[in-house]
Amino acid sequence: MAKRRNLKKEKALRNLAYARKFRKRTPSKYMRRPEMTRLEEGEETIEPGEDLEGA
């Protein structure tokens, strides 16, 4: 006996495949640059409770 087709499931899968074409591409994990994690030499971090003037 042949397997019955699930038309609703097939339509949902087609819809997902079609919508995938219009999604914005996110950079892969290798292309993303670390945000605010690297500090240049000699640069110090400022803690949230500290004053900017250091008084």
Secondary structure by P-SEA (a helix, b strand, c coil): cbbbbaaaaaaaaaaaaaaaaaccccccccccccccccccccbbbbccccccccc
